[in-house]
Amino acid sequence: MINRLKQLWSDKFVRGTFILTGTGFLGSVFNYLVHPIVSRNLSVAAYGDFQALLSFISVFGIIGAVIYTSLTKEISTLAAGNFAVITALRRRAVLWLSVAGLILFLLVLVFSGPLHSLFNISQTGLLIISSLILLYTYPLIVNRATLAGLQHFSVLSALNLSDPTFRLLLVVLLVSVWSWGIIGAAWALGLTSLVGLGLSFWAVRRLNLGKGSASFNYPWTAIGRYALLVLWFTALAQFFYNFDMLFIKSAFSPEEAGLYGALLTVGRIIFFVGGAVPLVMFPVIAGLRADPSARRLFVLLKSLGLMSLLTVPAGVVIALWPGFMIRIVVGVKYLAVAPYLPLFALAMLLLTLLTVLSQYFLALSRRRGLIVLTVAAFVEALLLALFHADFWQVIWVIVVVYGLADLVLVGLLVWEYRQLKRGELAGKLGSELEPLKTEIL
């Protein structure tokens, strides 16, 4: 048994998944601890300002997700010994994106007055302080993408944990110990990733990638086109993750919206525990894009097996003991949603599966997977507009939409497998007939 576990742990893919899952869980705990500390040390209005600052910063996080995914895919493709090109690509990206971050910060600085009014933030300067993160976050993302593309998952997981750890430390010092109030909370957001930035450059330097290519002329147009695909995917992912809550907020009472929010908080535990799987799978699949064999499909199967190992037990626990889960996660005042939780757990399992499958198509730059997601998004919006008499109808709509989208994507994968096996067979027959052809000639 011990030897079997050692063999399993020696698999880089499995090890990377579990390391990223473990550190991701710990990071989420640290992120969660920020809120009770801030809420207890600020007034209700100031805590609302803090939430507004978080929402504002998260908008720029979408840009970061596009950068990270695009560069991870490109570096994965170059990983087979093209270290000089990788170094040149990384340095150029760090330079250009540092300039882009500076421009974004200057725009926030110039328009800080209207932005404070738009978000109804009481104190001027809070957005400027929290937006300091724009000055250095994109170079950090480039370094993380380099580590992910080269599949250094242990170092990457440590970097991912550094941000929530340092943010929690800053919040404890600036808000709780030194009582700087909302100003301290804003500084905690603005300085969150400074330690991670330093660690990321140290980690990349240890890779010994060598000097950049002097004749570097990378096809940035191709990267730009792929970045548009990533932006398309990111928008769809945000839609599936947030649209049902936004719809409930507009179509139901505030109290019902609060209950549905509690349902989301508990149900998304399933989505979270499987979230590391596509992070590990993506660079591996991208590196196999030019491989004519079915190897990438076997990597996908391994990913789905790991996802099931992580998410199915969580889904079973939530479905069998919904009341217990609600009590320990959100509190007894939300027990009214306990009957909905088993079905909602199924919806989250289907959404996690949809995420893994769609990441596979994105890693290969396949638009048809994104087209399926786009159609599913329109169908979800249409069905929710027609059927939203109660929570049951809303949850059944997302279960049906996610389930059908998963089935279509699986159908595309079966078709791809047949095409790959047909190509392998044709290649094998060609190699066997070549000697006979030579003899005849």
N, C-alpha and C positions, 0 to 999 in steps of 0.2 A: 504493500500500500504506500509506504514511504517512498519507495523507488518510483512508483507511478506518479506520485505528487511531484517528485523532483523532475521527472521527465516532462510533466505538464508545465511546470514553472520554467523549464528551460526553453520552452516555446516563446520566442520574442513577442509574438502577437498576443498570446494569452497573458504573459507577464505584463506587457504594456497596458492591456485593458484593465487588469485588476489594480495596477499601480495608479493609473489615472482615475479609476473609480474611487479608490480609497482616499487619495488626496483631494479629489473633487468633493467628496462627502465632507471631509474635514474643513475644506474651504467654505462650503455652504453653511456649516455650523458657525464658523467665524463670522460670515456675512450676516447670519441670523442674529448673532449676539450683539451686533452693532445697533440693531433697532431697539431692543429693550433699554440699552444704555442711553441712547440718544433721546428716546421718548420720555424716560424718567428724569432727564436733566434739562429738557426744554419744555417750554409751554406748548399747548396744543397748536397754536398758530405757527410757532417756530418749527415744530415738527412737520407741519404741512409744507413749510419752506424747504426743509431738508428733503422731503419726498419730491418736491418740484425740481430741486437740483439733481437728484438721482435720475429723474425722467429726462431732464435736459441732456445730461452726460450720456445716457443710454442711446440717444439719437446718433451720436458720433460713434457709438459702439457698432452700429450697422456698417459704417465705413470700415471699421477695424475688422469686422468679420469677412468682408469682401477681400480686403488685403490679405488676411491670414489664409483664407482658403485658396485664393489665386496663387499666391507664392508657394504654399505648401505643395500644390499640384505641380507647379513648374520645377521646383527643386526635387521633388520625387522623381520626375522624369529625367532630370540631369544627374541623379545620384550615382549612377554607374561610372564613377571615376572622373567625371567632369568637374573636379573641384575648383579649377581655375575659373571656369565660367560661373560656378555657384558663388564664389567669392566676389567676382565682379558684379554679378546680378544683385547680391545682397548689399554691397557698398553703394551701388547706384540707387537702389530702392531706399536705403537709409537716408541718403542725401536728399532725394526728391521728396520723400514723405516727411522729413523733418521740416522742409520748406513749406509743404502743404499744411502741416500742423501749426506752424507759425502764422500762416495766412489765416487759418481758421480762428486762432486765438485773437489775432488783431481784429477780425470781423466781430467777434464777441465783444471785444473792448470798445469798438466804435458804436455798436448797436446795443450796448448793455442797458441803456435807459429804456428803450422800447421793449427789450426782452424781459426786464424786470416787471414792467407793466403787464405784458402778455401773460406771464406766469404768476402774476400777483404776488411777487416776492417782496417782503416788507423792507429789507435793508439793501441799499445799493452797494454794489461791490461783491456780493455773494457769488454771483455768476462768474465774475472775473476770477475770483480766487479758485473756485472749483474747476474752472476751465484751464487752469495752469497745466492740468494733465495732458492737454492737447499738444503742449510743447515737446513732449517726449514719448507719448504712448505709441505712436506709429513706428518709430525705430524699434521699440520693444516688441511690437507685433511682428516686425520683419525677422528679428532674431528668433522668436518663438516658431515662426513658420519654417525657418531654416532647420531648427532642431526637429520639428515634426516631419519635415520632408525627408530628413536623413534618418528618421525613426529612432531618435534618442529620447525615448519616452520617459525614462527615469528622471533625466535632467529636466525635461519639459514639465513633468508633474511637480517637481520642486519649485520651478518658476511659477507655475500656476497657483501654487499654494502661497507664494510670497506676498502677493497682492492682498488677499483677505487677511493674512496675518498682520501685515504692517498697517492696514487700515484699522483693524481692531485695536492695535496698540496705540495708534494716533488718537482714535476716538476716546479710549480710556484716559489718555494723558490730557488731551486738549479740552474734552467736554466734561469728563467726570472729575479728574484730579485738579486741573487748573481752572476749570469753570469758565472757559471762553465762550460757552453757549453756541449759538448757531454759527458764529464766526469760526470757532474751533472745528465744528462739523464740516464747514466748507473747506477749511485747510486740510482736513483729513481726506476729503475727496480729491483735492487738487494734488496732494503729495502721495497718494496711494501707491503708485507704481514706481517710485524713485528707487527703492531697493531692488525691485525686480529688474529695472533697467540696467543697473550696475551688474547684477548677477547674470543677466542675459548676455552682455558683452563678454564677461569672463567665461561663460559656458561656451560661447561660439569660438572664442580664441583658443580654448582647449581642444577644439576639434582639429586644429592644425590643417586647415583647408588650403593653406599656401597663399601665394600672391594671386591677385586677379589677372585675368588675361588682358594683355596690353591692346590686343586687337578686338576688344569686346564690342560687339554690335548686335545686341540681342533683339529679337523681333517683338518690340513693345506693343505693336499693333495686335499681335496674337494674344498677348497677355491682356490687353484692353478688351478684346472680344470675349475672352474667357471671364474676365471680371464682370462683364455685363450678364453673363450666364449666372455667375455667383450672386449678383445683386438680385436677379430674377428669383433664384432659389431662396435667398434670404428673405425677400419680401413674402414669398409663399409660406415659408416656415413661420414667420411672424404672424401671418394670417391664421394659420391653423392653430397656433399657440394662443392667440389672443382674441380672435374674432367672436367666439361664442360668449366670452365674458363681456366684451363691448356690446354685443347684441342684447344680452341679458340686462346690462346696465341701462339700455335705452328702452327696452320693451317691458320690463318688470319694475316692481316697486324697489326703493332703496333697500328695504329689509330683505327682500327676496334676492337682490343682487349680492348682498352681503352673505347670505346663505350659500349662494352658488359659488362665491369666491372661496368660502371654506371648503366646498366640494372640490374645487380646483386645487387648493393647497394640499389636500390629502391625496387626491388622485395623481397629481404630478410627481409624487414620490416615485411612481413606476417609471415615468418618463425620465426622471433624473438618474435612477440607478442604471439605466441602459444607455445613458448619454455618452459614456466613454467609448462605447463600441465603434460608432462611426468615426470618432476622432482618430482611433488607431487604424481602422480599416481604410480610411480615405487615402493616405499616402501610399499604402501598399498597393491598392487597386490602381492608383494613378501611375505607379511605377511599372505596372503590367499592361499598360494601354497598348503598347506595340506587340505584345505577346500574342501570337495567333492561336495558342492553345486555349483550353478551357480552364486554365489554372486560376484565373481571376474569379471564376464562378465558384471554385472550391474555397477560395478565400472568403467570398461572400457567405457561403454555407457555414464556414467556421464562425464568421461574425454573427450570423443568425443563431447559431448554437450557443455562443457566449451571451448574446442578448437574452435568449430564453432562460439560460441559467441564472441571469441576474434579475430579470423582470417578472418571470412567471411566479416565483415564490413570493415576491412583493405583492403581486396582484392577488394571489390566493389568500394571503394574510388579510389584505384590505377587504376582499370580498367576503371572507368568512367571519371577520370580527370588525365590522364597520363602526359600531358604536365605540368600541375600545380605541380604534385608531383616531376617531374624531375627538375623543376625550383627551388623548395624550398630545395630539398635534394642535388643535385649535380651541378646545375647551367644550364644556358641556352645553353651552348656550347654542351650539350649532348641531345638536343631536337630531334636529328635525330632518336633516339631509341624509341620515344614515341609510334609509331604504334605497336611496338612489346610488349609493356608493359602489355596490357590486357591478352594476351595468356601466357606471362611469369608469371603473377599473378596466373593464373590457375595452372601452373607448381609448384609454391611455395606452393599453397594450398594442392596439391597432395603430395608434399614432406613432409609437416607438418603432414598430415594424416599418411604417411608411417612411420614417426618417432614414432608417438604415438603407432601405431599397433606393430611395431617391438620391442618397449620397453616393451610392454605387454608380448611378447614371451620371451624376455630376462629375465624379472623378474621371469618367471616360469622355466627358464633354458631349454627352448624348442629350439632345434637346427633347427627344420623345418622352423621357421621364418627366421633364419639367412641363411638357404639354399636358400630360396626364394630371399632374398636380394642379395646373391652372384650371382645367376643366372641373376638377373636384372642388376647387375653391368657389367657382361660380355656382356649381350645383349646391354646395353647402349654403351659400348665401341665399339662393332662391328657395330652397326647402325650409330654411329657418324663417324666411319671410312668410311662408305659407303655413307652417306648422310650428306654433310656439305657444300653445294653450297652457302648457305647464312644463315642469322640468323633464318629465318623462319624454315628451315629444322632442324637446331640444336634444336630449342625450341620445335618443334613438336616431335622430337625423345624423349626428356626427358619427355614430357607430356604423350606420349604413354607408355614409360617404367614405369614411376611412377604410371600411372593409372592401368596398367595391374598388377603390383606388389601389389597395394592396393586391387584389386579384388581377387587375389589369397589368400592374407592374410585374407580378409573377408570370403572367402570360407572356410578356415581352422577354423575360429572362429565359423561359422555356424555348421560345423561338430563337433567341440568341444562342443557347446551348446547342440546338440542332444545327444552326448555321456553322458554328465552330467545329462540331464533330464532322459535319459534311466536308468542311475545308480540310480537316486533318486526314479524313479518309481519301480525299482527292490527292493530297500531297503524298500520302503513303503509296497509293497506287501509281502515281507518277514516278516515284523513286524506284519502285519495283519494275516498272516497264522500261525504264531508261536503258538498262543493260541489254534487254531484248531488242530494243530499237537500234542500238549500236551494232548488234550482231547482224541484224537484217541489212543495215546499210553497208 
